[in-house]
Amino acid sequence: MARKLVRCPICRKPVSWEGNPYRPFCSERCKLVDLDYWLSEDYRISVPREILEDEEEVEGGEV
């Protein structure tokens, strides 16, 4: 069976999926770089516009 290769999301280096303790990253360094992106809020999870509008109405006292 062929080894499944994926690209590291940080450095784009091809890396084996099987047996890789850092997957989907190629190394601990790339894993920590990704964690830093999350902690510094470079990455964000989007919220549907409707939820944001509802929150603004509640905060503004319009409900």
Residue pairs with C-beta under 8 A, 6 or more apart in sequence:
3 16
3 17
3 18
4 16
4 17
4 18
5 14
5 15
5 16
5 17
6 14
6 15
6 17
6 23
6 24
7 13
7 14
7 15
8 14
8 15
8 24
8 25
8 26
8 27
8 30
9 24
9 25
9 30
9 34
10 25
10 26
10 30
10 33
10 34
11 26
11 30
13 26
15 23
15 24
15 25
15 26
17 23
17 24
20 26
22 28
22 30
22 31
25 31
25 34
37 43
57 63
